[in-house]
Amino acid sequence: MNILFINSVYGVRSTGKLIARQCYELQQQGHTCVVAYGREAVSGGEVKLIRIGSNLDQKVHGLRSRLFDTHGLASSRATAAFLAAIEKERFDVIWLHNIHGYYLNYEILFQWLKRQPEIQVRWTLHDCWAFTGHCAYFTMVQCEKWKTGCGSCCQLHTYPRSVLLDHSSRNYDRKKVAFSGLRNLTLITPSQWLADLTRQSFLREYPVQVVRNEVDGSVFRPTKGNFRRDHRLEDRYIVLGVAVGWEETKGIQDMIALRAMLNEQYEIVLVGDLTGKIQQLPPGILHIKRTKDQRELAEIYTSADVLVNPTHQDNYPTVNLEAAACGTPVVTYRVGGSPESVPPDHVVEEHDIAGLARLVEEICAVWSTDKD
């Protein structure tokens, strides 16, 4: 089969790495893969890469989104040019991933797909953006407008941020029209949580398959290193937290509160961007800047005694999978799809910092710190 993937990135970040693995596996089976991306890509090897639009187009799309709350409704010329270029390719399958990200016009894309009944369309959802009028997640604010129709959005400040207008009601209606009525579409979600939400949304007309994300086992596995020695943590329990960016939704304040509940035997290590928050960190929290070296990250996971993921909204967190693959236990909140990759007795209710501390102490009591 000839398969076209469409995503904002390729080979980087969680979705880009996922698609790279998909392409490798499919090509090993004899299929041909092409990847169309909008923002960033690494060398595709034998995978043909097509960029949608340009840096300038993305900036214009981003500006319009910020001012007018019209995310996914710019990039008209870039989208039309891309579709004209692939018209002659005769793809058997078009596999969508993140079609948001300031690079694609979803109305033009879906109008074209509806004129291609012979092409199978699969759409892997990585968040809730497809069935809301604005946001990618709504669990933290406990909003349920997405079930009937958005409006007066309380999350305009979140991705995809709008600083001027609120068009969430109109966006909801336009998405509903655009995404409905595609006869050859199958939805795929990494978590049962997102599958259940999808079946309550206007996307309920489509079949939904739950396909769990996986990580590269050749990279994320128990990996010896000198992390403990280099940071003088040989006699400490390492409580690890990993996030691309430590926003409020990722639980930075929860990690700080957890620090106050643990004694000096424990060192909290936070990996990821903490821009503007470094000054908030109390003693006993070590910050490691975001690393793009996956082997180094595997060494850090392996060195830790436990990973704490206090996320307040998430689909199927990759960090849980990576830590577990490196042999490190994971503790998380009962939020979104995060508990689905964690043993039930390692899950506590959201905001239960004392519960996190209790599990950390229990796990560390039986988990050897001599992992290096």
C-alpha positions as CSV (number, residue, x, y, z in Angstrom):
1,M,0.0,0.0,0.0
2,N,1.0,3.6,-0.6
3,I,0.4,5.5,2.7
4,L,0.5,9.2,3.4
5,F,1.0,10.5,6.9
6,I,0.1,14.1,7.8
7,N,1.4,15.6,11.1
8,S,2.8,18.9,12.3
9,V,6.3,17.3,12.9
10,Y,8.2,14.2,11.9
11,G,10.9,12.4,13.8
12,V,10.8,14.8,16.7
13,R,8.6,15.1,19.8
14,S,6.2,12.4,20.8
15,T,4.0,12.4,17.7
16,G,6.8,12.8,15.2
17,K,8.7,9.9,16.8
18,L,5.6,7.7,16.8
19,I,5.1,8.3,13.0
20,A,8.8,7.6,12.3
21,R,8.3,4.2,14.0
22,Q,5.1,3.5,12.2
23,C,6.8,4.3,8.8
24,Y,9.7,2.0,9.7
25,E,7.5,-0.9,10.6
26,L,5.2,-0.4,7.6
27,Q,8.1,-0.2,5.2
28,Q,9.6,-3.4,6.7
29,Q,6.3,-5.0,5.6
30,G,6.7,-3.8,2.1
31,H,4.5,-0.7,2.2
32,T,5.6,2.7,0.9
33,C,5.3,5.7,3.3
34,V,5.3,9.4,2.6
35,V,5.1,12.0,5.4
36,A,3.7,15.5,5.0
37,Y,4.7,17.8,7.8
38,G,4.2,21.5,8.7
39,R,6.8,22.6,11.2
40,E,9.8,20.5,11.8
41,A,11.4,17.2,10.6
42,V,14.5,15.2,10.8
43,S,16.0,13.1,8.0
44,G,13.4,10.6,6.9
45,G,15.8,8.0,5.6
46,E,13.9,6.1,3.0
47,V,10.7,8.0,3.9
48,K,9.8,10.8,1.4
49,L,9.1,14.0,3.2
50,I,6.8,16.8,1.9
51,R,6.6,20.1,3.7
52,I,3.3,21.9,3.8
53,G,3.7,25.7,3.6
54,S,6.7,27.7,4.8
55,N,8.0,29.4,7.9
56,L,6.3,32.7,6.8
57,D,3.0,30.9,6.3
58,Q,3.2,29.4,9.8
59,K,3.8,32.8,11.3
60,V,0.9,34.3,9.5
61,H,-1.3,31.4,10.5
62,G,-0.1,31.8,14.1
63,L,-0.8,35.6,14.1
64,R,-4.3,35.1,12.7
65,S,-5.0,32.5,15.3
66,R,-3.8,34.7,18.1
67,L,-5.8,37.7,17.0
68,F,-9.0,36.1,15.7
69,D,-9.2,32.6,17.3
70,T,-9.2,31.0,13.9
71,H,-6.8,28.2,14.4
72,G,-6.8,25.7,11.5
73,L,-8.6,28.1,9.2
74,A,-5.6,29.9,7.6
75,S,-2.9,28.4,5.4
76,S,-5.4,28.1,2.5
77,R,-2.9,28.5,-0.3
78,A,-0.4,26.2,1.3
79,T,-3.1,23.5,1.9
80,A,-4.4,23.8,-1.7
81,A,-0.9,23.6,-3.2
82,F,-0.1,20.5,-1.1
83,L,-3.3,18.8,-2.2
84,A,-2.7,19.6,-5.8
85,A,0.9,18.2,-5.5
86,I,-0.3,14.8,-4.1
87,E,-3.3,14.5,-6.4
88,K,-1.3,12.3,-8.8
89,E,0.2,10.1,-6.1
90,R,-2.7,7.6,-5.8
91,F,-2.5,6.9,-2.1
92,D,-4.3,3.9,-0.6
93,V,-4.4,5.3,2.9
94,I,-4.1,8.8,4.3
95,W,-3.3,8.8,8.0
96,L,-3.8,12.0,9.9
97,H,-2.3,12.8,13.2
98,N,-2.1,16.4,14.5
99,I,-3.6,18.5,11.8
100,H,-3.4,21.5,14.2
101,G,-0.2,23.4,14.7
102,Y,-0.5,26.5,12.4
103,Y,0.3,24.8,9.1
104,L,-2.9,23.4,7.6
105,N,-6.5,24.5,6.7
106,Y,-8.7,21.7,8.0
107,E,-11.8,22.7,6.0
108,I,-9.9,22.5,2.6
109,L,-8.3,19.2,3.6
110,F,-11.6,17.6,4.6
111,Q,-13.5,18.9,1.6
112,W,-10.8,17.2,-0.6
113,L,-10.9,14.0,1.4
114,K,-14.7,13.8,0.9
115,R,-14.0,13.8,-2.8
116,Q,-11.7,10.8,-2.5
117,P,-14.0,7.9,-1.6
118,E,-11.5,5.3,-2.7
119,I,-8.9,6.4,-0.1
120,Q,-9.0,4.9,3.4
121,V,-8.6,7.7,6.0
122,R,-7.3,7.1,9.5
123,W,-7.0,9.8,12.1
124,T,-5.1,9.3,15.3
125,L,-6.2,11.8,17.9
126,H,-3.6,12.9,20.4
127,D,-5.8,15.4,22.3
128,C,-9.3,16.8,22.2
129,W,-8.8,19.6,19.7
130,A,-10.8,17.9,17.0
131,F,-14.1,18.2,18.8
132,T,-13.8,21.5,20.7
133,G,-14.3,25.0,19.7
134,H,-10.8,26.0,20.9
135,C,-8.8,24.0,23.4
136,A,-6.8,20.8,23.2
137,Y,-7.8,19.8,26.7
138,F,-10.6,20.8,29.1
139,T,-10.3,18.4,32.1
140,M,-8.4,20.9,34.3
141,V,-11.3,23.4,34.1
142,Q,-14.0,20.7,34.0
143,C,-15.7,22.1,31.0
144,E,-18.3,20.1,29.2
145,K,-19.5,22.6,26.5
146,W,-17.8,20.4,23.9
147,K,-20.7,17.9,24.2
148,T,-23.3,20.3,22.8
149,G,-21.6,23.5,21.5
150,C,-18.8,25.8,22.7
151,G,-18.9,29.5,23.4
152,S,-17.6,32.0,25.9
153,C,-14.5,30.0,26.2
154,C,-12.6,30.2,29.5
155,Q,-9.4,28.8,28.0
156,L,-8.6,31.3,25.3
157,H,-5.2,31.8,27.0
158,T,-4.3,28.1,26.4
159,Y,-3.1,26.6,23.1
160,P,-4.0,27.6,20.5
161,R,-4.0,30.9,22.3
162,S,-6.2,33.8,21.3
163,V,-5.6,37.3,22.8
164,L,-8.3,39.3,21.0
165,L,-11.5,37.4,20.0
166,D,-13.5,34.4,21.1
167,H,-14.8,32.5,18.1
168,S,-15.1,29.2,20.0
169,S,-18.8,28.8,19.1
170,R,-18.3,29.4,15.4
171,N,-15.2,27.1,15.5
172,Y,-17.2,24.3,17.0
173,D,-19.8,24.6,14.3
174,R,-17.3,24.7,11.5
175,K,-15.4,21.7,12.8
176,K,-18.6,19.7,13.2
177,V,-19.5,20.4,9.5
178,A,-16.0,19.8,8.3
179,F,-15.3,16.6,10.2
180,S,-18.7,15.0,9.7
181,G,-19.8,12.8,6.8
182,L,-16.5,11.2,5.8
183,R,-17.6,7.7,5.0
184,N,-14.2,6.1,4.9
185,L,-12.8,7.5,8.2
186,T,-11.6,5.5,11.2
187,L,-10.6,7.2,14.4
188,I,-7.7,5.9,16.5
189,T,-6.9,6.9,20.1
190,P,-4.0,5.9,22.3
191,S,-6.1,5.8,25.4
192,Q,-9.5,4.4,26.4
193,W,-10.2,7.7,28.1
194,L,-10.0,9.6,24.8
195,A,-11.9,7.0,22.9
196,D,-14.8,7.4,25.4
197,L,-14.8,11.2,25.1
198,T,-14.8,10.9,21.3
199,R,-17.9,8.7,21.4
200,Q,-19.6,11.5,23.4
201,S,-18.7,14.2,20.8
202,F,-19.9,15.0,17.3
203,L,-17.4,12.5,16.1
204,R,-19.5,9.7,17.4
205,E,-20.5,8.6,13.9
206,Y,-17.1,7.1,13.3
207,P,-15.7,3.8,14.5
208,V,-12.9,4.3,17.2
209,Q,-10.0,1.9,17.8
210,V,-7.8,2.1,20.8
211,V,-4.1,1.6,19.8
212,R,-1.6,2.1,22.5
213,N,1.5,4.2,21.8
214,E,4.8,2.5,22.3
215,V,8.3,3.7,22.8
216,D,11.5,2.6,21.1
217,G,12.7,-0.3,23.2
218,S,16.2,-0.1,21.7
219,V,16.6,3.3,23.3
220,F,14.4,3.2,26.4
221,R,15.6,0.2,28.4
222,P,17.6,-0.1,31.6
223,T,20.7,2.0,30.8
224,K,23.8,2.3,33.1
225,G,25.2,5.7,33.6
226,N,26.9,8.1,36.0
227,F,24.0,10.3,36.7
228,R,23.9,9.6,40.5
229,R,27.7,10.1,40.9
230,D,27.9,13.2,38.7
231,H,25.2,14.9,40.8
232,R,26.3,13.5,44.1
233,L,23.1,11.6,44.7
234,E,24.5,8.2,45.6
235,D,23.0,8.2,49.0
236,R,19.6,9.7,48.0
237,Y,16.3,8.4,46.7
238,I,15.8,10.1,43.3
239,V,12.2,11.2,42.6
240,L,12.0,12.1,39.0
241,G,9.7,14.3,37.0
242,V,9.9,14.8,33.2
243,A,8.1,17.2,31.0
244,V,8.9,19.1,27.8
245,G,7.8,22.3,29.6
246,W,6.8,22.4,33.3
247,E,3.5,24.3,32.9
248,E,0.8,24.4,35.6
249,T,-1.0,21.6,33.8
250,K,2.1,19.3,34.1
251,G,2.0,19.7,37.9
252,I,5.0,21.9,38.8
253,Q,3.3,23.2,41.9
254,D,2.5,19.6,42.9
255,M,6.1,18.7,42.7
256,I,7.1,21.6,44.8
257,A,4.4,20.6,47.4
258,L,5.7,17.0,47.3
259,R,9.2,18.3,48.0
260,A,7.9,19.7,51.3
261,M,6.4,16.4,52.3
262,L,9.5,14.3,51.8
263,N,12.5,14.3,54.1
264,E,16.1,14.9,53.1
265,Q,16.7,11.3,52.0
266,Y,14.8,12.3,48.8
267,E,16.0,14.4,45.9
268,I,13.4,15.6,43.4
269,V,14.9,15.8,39.9
270,L,13.0,17.8,37.3
271,V,13.9,17.4,33.6
272,G,12.5,19.9,31.2
273,D,12.0,23.6,30.6
274,L,11.4,25.7,33.7
275,T,11.7,29.1,32.2
276,G,10.4,31.7,34.7
277,K,10.0,29.1,37.4
278,I,13.5,28.4,38.5
279,Q,13.3,30.9,41.4
280,Q,10.3,29.0,42.8
281,L,12.3,25.8,43.3
282,P,13.1,25.1,47.0
283,P,16.3,23.2,48.1
284,G,16.1,19.5,47.4
285,I,14.9,20.0,43.8
286,L,17.6,19.6,41.0
287,H,16.7,21.0,37.6
288,I,18.1,19.4,34.4
289,K,17.5,21.3,31.3
290,R,15.5,19.5,28.5
291,T,17.8,17.0,26.7
292,K,17.4,15.9,23.1
293,D,19.8,13.0,23.7
294,Q,17.4,10.0,24.3
295,R,20.2,7.8,25.6
296,E,21.0,10.4,28.3
297,L,17.3,10.6,29.2
298,A,17.2,6.7,29.4
299,E,20.1,6.9,31.8
300,I,18.3,9.4,34.0
301,Y,15.1,7.3,34.0
302,T,17.2,4.3,35.0
303,S,19.0,6.1,37.8
304,A,15.7,7.2,39.4
305,D,13.9,5.3,42.0
306,V,10.4,6.5,40.9
307,L,8.9,8.7,38.3
308,V,6.1,11.0,39.6
309,N,3.8,12.3,36.9
310,P,1.3,14.7,38.5
311,T,-0.3,15.8,35.2
312,H,-3.6,17.6,35.4
313,Q,-4.6,16.8,31.8
314,D,-3.1,14.3,29.4
315,N,-4.0,11.6,26.9
316,Y,-1.5,8.8,27.2
317,P,1.8,10.3,28.5
318,T,4.9,9.1,26.8
319,V,7.0,9.7,30.0
320,N,5.1,7.0,31.8
321,L,6.0,4.5,29.0
322,E,9.7,5.6,28.8
323,A,10.2,5.3,32.6
324,A,8.6,1.9,32.8
325,A,10.7,0.7,29.8
326,C,13.8,1.7,31.7
327,G,12.6,-0.3,34.7
328,T,11.5,2.6,36.9
329,P,8.1,2.6,38.7
330,V,5.6,5.3,37.9
331,V,3.2,7.1,40.1
332,T,0.4,9.4,38.7
333,Y,-2.9,11.0,39.2
334,R,-6.2,9.5,38.1
335,V,-6.4,12.0,35.3
336,G,-7.1,11.5,31.6
337,G,-5.4,8.4,30.1
338,S,-2.4,8.6,32.4
339,P,-3.5,5.8,34.8
340,E,-3.9,3.4,31.8
341,S,-0.2,2.8,31.6
342,V,0.4,2.5,35.4
343,P,-0.4,-0.3,37.9
344,P,-3.7,0.5,39.7
345,D,-2.0,0.7,43.1
346,H,0.4,3.4,41.8
347,V,-2.5,5.8,41.1
348,V,-4.0,8.5,43.4
349,E,-6.7,11.0,43.0
350,E,-5.9,14.4,41.5
351,H,-4.4,16.9,44.0
352,D,-3.6,14.2,46.6
353,I,-0.1,15.2,47.3
354,A,0.0,13.2,50.5
355,G,-1.0,10.1,48.5
356,L,1.9,10.8,46.1
357,A,4.3,11.1,49.0
358,R,3.0,7.9,50.6
359,L,3.5,5.9,47.3
360,V,6.9,7.4,46.8
361,E,8.0,6.3,50.3
362,E,6.5,2.9,49.9
363,I,8.2,2.3,46.5
364,C,11.6,3.6,47.6
365,A,11.5,1.4,50.7
366,V,11.6,-1.7,48.5
367,W,13.4,-0.3,45.5
368,S,17.2,-0.3,45.4
369,T,18.8,3.0,44.9
370,D,22.0,1.3,43.6
371,K,20.8,1.2,39.9
372,D,24.0,2.5,38.4
